[in-house]
Amino acid sequence: MASTDVSLRPVRPGDLPAFFRHMSDPESHRMAAFTAQDPTDRAHFDAHWRRVLASPQIVSRTVLVDGAVVGHAAVYGDPGQREVTYFIDRPHWGRGIATAALRALLTEVPERPLLARAAADNVGSVRVLEKCGFKVVGEDRGFANARGAEIDELVLRLDG
């Protein structure tokens, strides 16, 4: 668990410049793997977030540490196939922030099952999901824009 105060709140338009900076970091982009084709395309980023913020089916939260924006987490998708996603700014990796944020999101969104996907070599993300109760239920292969190649991914599920 993080030794800092991790909290969630609804995403505000003023959070988006920080999200854009986080997601434009080359190492973060590579590790996330399944990302936008061009992480520097601000128009595409803004259009994506307009859709996210307008959708009543998406629960999207800003992750705060001691009041500062450090990432975002969300639940999206159709009933029975809902997925979690999260993105934490790289300087905050390895401090338990993603785990604390995902646990808070899972408390806020009690529906189950929930799915998650992670690049198979993204050990940190898989560990976060497993700490929050997700179990690997399958494997897949898909094109990862951030790596310019097909890669292996794990499919995880959180039941009950």
Secondary structure, DSSP 8 states (H G I E B T S, - for coil): --SS-EEEEE--GGGHHHHHHHHH-HHHHHHH-S--S-TT-HHHHHHHHHHHHH-TT-EEEEEEETTEEEEEEEEESSTTS-EEEEEE-GGGTTSSHHHHHHHHHHHH---S-EEEEEETT-HHHHHHHHHTT-EEEEEEEEEETTTTEEEEEEEEEE--
